[in-house]
Amino acid sequence: MSLPEQFYLGTSSWTAPSWRGPFYPEDLPGPEWIRHYANHFRSVEVDATWYRAPSARTVDGWLERTPDDFVFSAKAPQTITHEKLMVDCVGELEGFLTSMRRLGPKLGVILLQFPYFRKDKIPHLPAFMERLEPFLPLLPTDIRFALEVRNKTWLQPPLFEALRSHGVALAWVDHPWMPTAREYARRRGAMTADFLYVRWLGDRYGIEEITKDWDRLVLDRVQETELWAEVLSEFNHRANRIFAYYNNHYAGCGYQSAALFEQAWDRVAARPRVP
């Protein structure tokens, strides 16, 4: 068995130096890593774009080194989500999207990743909505967008309804502060677009007390992985596409976590269906 055609599974970035050897051949030049990666996965979430918008040359390199059915998702630059917090950022947004449009049909989703907001920054959901509601109409409708918040109490109807009205997906995030897979599935209105966007992040600070080398799994996430496979299999027919990415911090090695998910998916798919 294998993942369905509309399921795009990958990792958050492909450039971890510690993947040289266990995943990438020792003598493979860095620019060729994405070509090798694309032999194993159909999609990747680009982390580097959070730091700065990529150049046209960089994007063209991704385009040339990947097969026609490969898909790139990418984080929006931090100037939009962290520094300007969606205010007076039209130039940054348009410049970034101009670069990313070069991918054509290989462009998957643009992720608007927001941090956890303390009360002295943005005190509550209404204050966040004051920024979000004028920003959402600026997003072009021919590109998929997902939005991630890490304030669990903000996962409420006003946020869901605003995202749904613009076709923006609420990112479902596996993180210590956020709901479980089953809690997302049961939360009415948490699927806000015709596609799903899932991120397995884990406890960044906790795992870095164990390791800072991302070449092997150091945490047992079998139970969580099985649950996510169950939930996403249930939503497989409700979403026209599922984009899902494993961070190294989730269990120690993103590509190995993704491989475990595929195994869990096959086990779930092989179960007898209850009438």
Order of alpha helices (4+ residues) and beta strands (2+ residues): beta-alpha-beta-alpha-beta-alpha-beta-alpha-beta-alpha-beta-beta-alpha-beta-alpha-alpha-beta-alpha-alpha
